[in-house]
Amino acid sequence: MRGVLSSTKMAASSQGPAAPLSAEQAKVVLGEVLKAFGAPENAQRMEEARDNACNDMGKMLQFLLPVATQIQQDVIKAYGFSSDGEGVLKFARLIKSYESQDPEIASMSGKLKAMFLPPMTLPPHGASTGGVAAS
């Protein structure tokens, strides 16, 4: 696995735009991203942002998403992705494209999303939609 990682880094650094990563390479990079979120300084930054957001979706976008984006950028730029929001979006699309093919990537992606998206609660089944009842 280490060989995949170092050859991916070297290939990415010698190219301008991000080369499409294989599923195995994407899995390695995704693992690096997850590991970065677990680093004490990043975990603390995320916790502070989460506290500021108070589980409010608007505040999540304002406080938590920029921190999460920065942490991802710091990792994925070594693999040829641009170090801006666009690079993170391209990486996210790449991971999404592999989710249905690789259960491990799907699981890792779910863990990543859970780090910066609030838990979504579904309304109770059969709850009023707030619309006008049909006559």
C-alpha positions in Angstrom: 0.0 0.0 0.0 2.9 2.4 0.7 4.1 2.0 -2.9 0.8 3.1 -4.2 0.9 6.1 -1.9 4.4 7.3 -2.8 3.9 6.7 -6.5 0.6 8.6 -6.4 2.2 11.5 -4.6 5.1 11.7 -7.1 2.8 11.4 -10.1 0.6 14.1 -8.7 3.4 16.5 -8.0 4.8 16.2 -11.5 1.5 17.1 -13.1 -0.6 20.3 -13.0 -4.2 19.1 -12.8 -5.2 16.1 -10.7 -4.9 12.9 -12.5 -7.9 10.5 -11.9 -7.0 8.2 -9.1 -7.7 4.5 -9.2 -10.0 3.1 -6.6 -7.0 1.8 -4.6 -5.3 5.2 -4.8 -8.5 7.0 -3.8 -8.8 4.7 -0.8 -5.3 5.6 0.3 -5.9 9.3 0.0 -9.3 9.0 1.7 -7.5 7.2 4.6 -5.0 10.1 4.8 -7.8 12.6 5.0 -9.5 10.6 7.7 -6.2 10.4 9.6 -5.8 14.2 9.3 -9.2 14.8 10.9 -8.1 12.6 13.8 -4.9 14.6 14.4 -5.2 16.4 17.8 -4.9 19.9 16.4 -7.5 19.3 13.7 -9.8 17.5 16.0 -9.7 20.5 18.3 -10.3 22.9 15.4 -13.4 20.8 14.4 -14.7 20.7 17.9 -14.4 24.5 18.3 -16.2 25.0 15.0 -18.9 22.4 16.0 -19.4 24.3 19.3 -19.8 27.6 17.5 -22.3 26.1 15.1 -24.6 24.8 17.8 -26.1 22.1 15.5 -27.6 24.9 13.3 -27.2 24.0 9.6 -26.6 27.6 8.6 -23.9 28.0 11.2 -22.4 24.6 10.2 -21.8 26.0 6.7 -20.4 29.2 8.2 -18.1 27.7 10.8 -17.6 23.9 10.3 -17.4 23.5 6.6 -14.5 25.9 6.0 -12.4 24.1 8.7 -13.3 20.7 7.2 -12.4 22.0 3.7 -9.1 23.3 4.9 -8.1 20.0 6.5 -9.0 18.1 3.3 -7.1 20.6 1.2 -4.0 20.2 3.2 -4.0 16.4 2.4 -5.3 16.2 -1.2 -3.0 19.0 -2.6 -0.2 16.5 -2.3 -2.1 14.3 -4.8 -2.5 16.9 -7.5 -5.8 18.4 -6.5 -5.9 22.2 -6.4 -5.6 23.6 -2.9 -9.0 25.4 -3.0 -12.6 24.5 -2.7 -12.7 23.3 -6.3 -10.0 20.7 -5.4 -12.1 19.4 -2.5 -15.2 19.2 -4.7 -13.3 17.2 -7.4 -12.0 14.9 -4.7 -15.5 14.4 -3.3 -16.9 13.7 -6.8 -14.1 11.1 -7.4 -14.8 9.4 -4.0 -18.6 9.4 -4.8 -17.9 7.7 -8.1 -16.2 4.8 -6.3 -18.7 4.4 -3.5 -21.0 2.1 -5.4 -18.1 -0.1 -6.6 -16.2 -0.4 -3.3 -17.9 -0.9 0.1 -14.7 0.1 1.9 -14.7 3.5 0.1 -18.4 3.9 0.8 -17.8 3.2 4.5 -14.8 5.6 4.7 -16.8 8.3 2.9 -19.6 7.9 5.3 -17.2 8.4 8.2 -15.8 11.5 6.6 -19.2 13.1 6.0 -20.3 12.3 9.6 -17.4 14.4 10.8 -18.8 17.7 9.4 -22.4 17.1 8.6 -25.0 17.2 11.4 -27.0 14.1 11.9 -30.2 14.3 9.8 -33.4 13.4 11.5 -36.3 12.4 9.3 -39.8 13.6 10.1 -42.1 11.0 11.5 -43.8 8.9 8.9 -47.2 10.2 8.1 -46.6 13.6 9.6 -48.5 16.5 8.2 -46.9 18.1 5.2 -48.3 21.5 6.1 -50.1 21.6 2.8 -53.8 21.8 2.2 -55.7 18.5 2.5 -57.2 17.1 -0.6 -61.0 17.2 -0.7 
